[in-house]
């Protein structure tokens, strides 16, 4: 049986690794400090799938999440990769 890529599942929103050069532009646009953005654990299945594509992700890298909603359309969220384990 082949390995399952969680990012290809219909119920999982799009996850994209933000280029390090783009991070400062996004933070300025949002008018927020990087440490104030919500976190995403490196143990999250979506982060693990991104690591298979891009290689190991360091703590502090920014992930862009695009969610589709029937009422709002597309919503963009940003998360910062962390080594913390959330319970």
Steps between C-alpha positions, in 0.01 A plus 500: 500500500637846407554787737201734547556874443269685738527818290311331217193426715186705421441598862854631562551866405791598276831536685792685342846579630557876484829606345727652764524820291121535496458463877599859582266635231208300642577603860511866397172464309333337802668749737593223743818359651593148396491366857136612534374279216335170593724195513486168316683200643769334293315177593192618308436264205486795257843624615641149464362487144660837422830370636485213253473759221738772626727310739525563876333823616666706770302637791378848413416433134169641380224283352217648292165321533218567254157383611199478272162597642159497331408824678825699499683355200875480559656590836875523549666419832863490607664273756855477635667158527593413856647202677237524773259211543139613536257296707 
